[in-house]
Amino acid sequence: QELCLGRIIGSTVLPSIVVAHIGITTQQALIMFGVNPLKRKVVSRVILALSIVYAIVYGIWTYLHEPLDGVEAYCGTITEHSEWRVVTHIYILFMLDIATVIASLVVRSLTKKKLMSGRLSVDEKFDHSVNVHVIVNTICAEALHAIVYFYLFVVYAIGAILDQHSEWDHYFQNVLTNV
């Protein structure tokens, strides 16, 4: 039971990474548009709070009715009780990841154009050049995350097409998603 609870907590917190990526992209856009540091700090704290609230609400919504009684050799984060919630959530996270990667690429492109314009002060030029380097690093993480959710999307789409819901199928999907 304790191991299942730990696994559920881990799978509940993990999707808030998407919210963190959205926050990073938002910060990069705010820097690009020249928003002052105090407003950027407020926005970053609001997004941090949203990621915490998001993880809690998702965990309660998805796993509140999970049976945690008894000893199980394997407890998956996707069961018959939570399957539709988790799969729907995976689809939503995949779309958000794709949107975040696209937004990061747009912000990077616009920031590079601003740098090339030559009409920036030394401080602005420094902020924008650091922003470009940060964007390059975060796009890699965002893209990797999107690829992982694409993989999950494909696994569940195949499962839905085959329309098999035996105990073995749930076990197999859990193994594939936890690779």
N, C-alpha and C positions, 0 to 999 in steps of 0.2 A: 504494500500500500504506500509506504513512504517513497519507494522508487517511482511508482506511478505518479505520485504527487509532484516529485521533482521533475519528471519528464513533462508533465502538463505545464508546470510553471515555466520551464525552459521554452516550450513551444509557444507559450503565451507571450513571453517577452521578446522573442526573436523577431516577430513581424514589425515591432516598433522601429526596427532598423530602417524600414521604408520611410517612416515619418522623420527619422533623423536625416536621411538623404534629402527629403523634401526641404527640411530646415537648412541644410548646407547649401542647397541650390538657391533657396530664398535669400540667404545671407550673401551669396555671390551676386545675385541680381541687385540687392540693395546697395552693395559696394559699387557695382557698375553704374547705378543711377545716382550715386553720390549722396545717399542718405546718411545723415550724421550718425556717429558712433552710438550715441545714447538711444536713438530709435532702433538701431540694429540690435543693441543689447536687449531691449524690451522684446523685440520680435523673437530673438533667440530663446529667451526665457519662456515666452508663451509657447513656442514650438516644443521645447523640452517638457513643459507641463502637459501639453497635448499628447506627447508620446507616452508619458507615464499613465495618463488617464486612458488612453487608447488601449494600452496593454491590459490594464485592469478590466475595462469594460469588455474587451474581446475575450479575456479569460473567463469571466463570469458568464457571458453570453454563450460561449462555446462549451465550457466544461462543467457548468453548475450541476447538471443532471447526470454526470458520469458516475457509474457505479464504481466505487473504490473499495468495495468489500472483498475480502478473500485474498489469497496469495496467488499471483499469476506469474507464470514464467516469463511472459512478455506482455507489456502493456503499451499499446500503440497510442499515439496522439490522435489517431483517426479511428473512430469506432463507428458502429452502426448508429449510435446516438448523436455523434457530432459530425458525421460525414458531410452532410449538406452544408453545414456552417463553415467547416474548414475548407471545403472545395470552393464554395462561393468566395470565401476570404482569399484563397489563393488566386482566383481569377481577378479579384479587385486589386490585390497587391501587384500582380503581374502588369495590369494596366497602369497603375501608379508608377511602377518602376520604369516602364517604357516612357511615360510622360516626363518623369524626372530626368532620364537620360537625354531626351530630346530638348528639354528646357536647359539642361547644362550645356549641351552643344550650342544652343542659340546664345546663351549668356557668354560662353567662351568666344564665339564669333564676334558678337557685339563688343566685348571687352577688347579683343585684339584690334578691331576697327578703331576704337577710341584711342588705343595706344598709338596706332599708326597716324592718327590725325595730327599729333604734335601740338595740340592746344591744351595740354594738361600741365598743371603745376608739378613741381618735383614730388610733393606728397601724393598727389593724385596718380602720377605716373608710377610711383612705388606701389601704391595700393592696387592699382590695376595689374601691374606685372606680377605681383604676388598672387592676385586673384586668378590669373591665367594658370600659374603653376599649381595652385590648389585645385582648380577645376580639372586639370589633366589627371591629377591623382585621384580625385573623387569619381570621375567618370569611369575609371577602371573598376572601382568597387561597385558603383551603381550598375554598370553593365554586367558584371559578374553576378550580382544579385538578381538582375532581370533574367539572365540565362538560367539560373537555378529555378526561378519561378516558372520560366518557360518549360523547363524539364518537368516540373510538377504538373503544370497545365497539360502537357502531352500525356503524362501517365494517367491522369484522371479523365482526360478526353477519351483515351483508348478504353479505359475501364467503363466509361459511360456508353461508348459505342458497342462494346461487347455485352453490356448490361448484365454483368455477372456480379452477384452479391453474396457469394458463399463465404463461409468463414475463411477458407483458403485465399479467396480473392482479397479480402480485407488484409490478411496477413501479408500477402504478396505486395500489395500496394504500399503497406507500411514499410516493408523492407526496401522497396524501390525509393520511397521518399526519404528514407533515413540513411541512404548510402552516402 
